[in-house]
Amino acid sequence: MGDDTGPSRFDLPRRVLVPVDLSPLSYQAVDVARGLGGPECRIRVFHAVPSAEAMVVYGGDLALVPVYDQALAHQLIAKARREIAERIAGIQGPLDHEVVEARQPEEAIAQAAAHFGADLVVMTTHGRGGLSRLLSGSVAQKVLHAYHGPVLLLRPRRRSGNGPAA
């Protein structure tokens, strides 16, 4: 029974990236990551602020063109940094956070995980389906395709058929 040809245990992750969308649900992934990696695991909480672009009417025509607002981008990034710092304050173990601006959050997440040297990405999904998912897409699903490392997706618990549990 003592076959020594394979690993005797699984290696715990040493570096985990936890993308958050600033929803209370998304921060639950930080606790899961800490539980998976243990007290020495380095966790980076990551948020991609959507590019601060607005659509405006151009020259009185019905055509719309994107206009970038750098001041708004800086405000959104600063606000996200403050919120994340407040939310993760008091969590034990090696932990930091990063906020970037990105047009495609899934690409930013994949790049951040690779740059951080993440052994694992742990993130929540809101569990939307049907028309809602078709219209807005699923960032979690896109991360699965964009990142070539292991990704753990956490879905909210469902109450007796009426949507996510509180």
N, C-alpha and C positions, 0 to 999 in steps of 0.2 A: 504494500500500500504506500510505501514511501518513495514514489517515483520522483526523482530529483531532476528530471529533464525540463520541467517548466517552472515558471515563477511560483514561489510559495505564497506570495501575497501581492496585492495590487499596490502600486506606488500611489501615494496620496499626492494631489496636485500641490505644487509649491508656489505657483503664481496663477491667480484667477482674475479674469476681467469680468466685471459685473456691469453691463450696460443698464442704465435706468432712463426712464422717460419722465421722471419726477412724479409719477403717480405713487400713492402709498403701496400699491401692489408690487411695483417694480423694486422697491427697497427690501422686500422680503427675500429677494435673491441674495442679498448680502449675508443674511443669517444662514441660508443654505450653504453658501460658499464657505463660510467660516466652519460650519459643521463638517463639510467634506474635506477641507484641507487641514483642519486643526489649527492650534494657536500660532504656529510658526508660518503658516501660509500667508504670502503677501497678496493682498486683495487691492485691486484698483477699481474704484467706482467710476464709470465713464458715462458722459452724456454728450450727445451730438445735438447742438442747437441748430434748428433748421436755418438755412440761409435767410437773411433778412431782406427778402425781395418783396416788392409790392407790384401789383399790376395797375397801370394807369392808362387812361385813354390818351392816345397819341394824336396830336394835331386835330382834335375834334372828330377824328374817324373812329369807327368801332374797333379798330385794331388795338390790341393791347401789347405793351412791351414791358419787360421786366426792368425795374429800377432798383438798384442796390442802395440800401440805407446803412452806411457804416456805423453811424451813431446808435441806431437801433440794435445792430448786431452786438456792439460792445455792451449795451445795457442788458441784453438777453443773456450774454455770456456771464457777466458779473452777477446777475440775479441767480442764474443756475449754480454758479460756484458757491454763493452764500447759502442757498437752500441745501445743496448737497453737504456742505460742511456742517450745517446745523443738524441734518438728519443722521449723519454718521458719527457725530461727536459721541464719545463714550463707548464706542464699539472697540473691544479689546483686540490686540494683535496688530501686526503690520498692515496698515491701511492708508491709502491715499486716494485722491480723485483727480480727474482730468475732464475738462470741458473744452470742446472744439466746435467750430462752426462747420456745417457740412450740408451740401445739397442732397446727398444720398447717405442717410445714417448707417445703412448696412455696410457700405464701403468703408466709412469712417470707423465702424466697430471692428471690421476685419483688419484694417490697417493698425488700429490701436492694439488689438490682441497680438498681432505679429510683432509690432515694435516693443511691446511690453514683455514679450516672450511667454505669453500665457500658455499654461498647460491645459487650460479649460476656460470656456466662456459659459457663465451661468446667467440666464436672463428669463424674465417672465414673458408670457404671452397673454393677451387679454382674452383669448379663447373666442374671439369673434369668428363668425362664419357667415356663409351666405352672401347676401348683397353687401353688407358692411365690409367684409373682407375683400370682396371683388372691387369695390369702389376705392377703398383706402389702401389696400394691400396689407401684407403682414410684414413688418420689419423683421420679426423673428424668423419667418420663413425665408426672407431674403438673406439674412445672416447665414442660415444653413447653406445657402448656395455660394455666398461670397467668401466665407471663411473656410479654410481647409484643415481646421483642427477640430477637436471635440467641442460640441456645444450641448449644454443641458438646458432644455426648455421646461419651464415650470408653468403649468396651467392653473388657473384659479379653481378652487373646489366649487362644485355646483350644488346648489340646494336642490331639493326634490323637483328638478326639472324647470325651475323658474329663473335660471341665470346664476351668476357667480355668488358665492357665499360672501357674507359681509366680514 
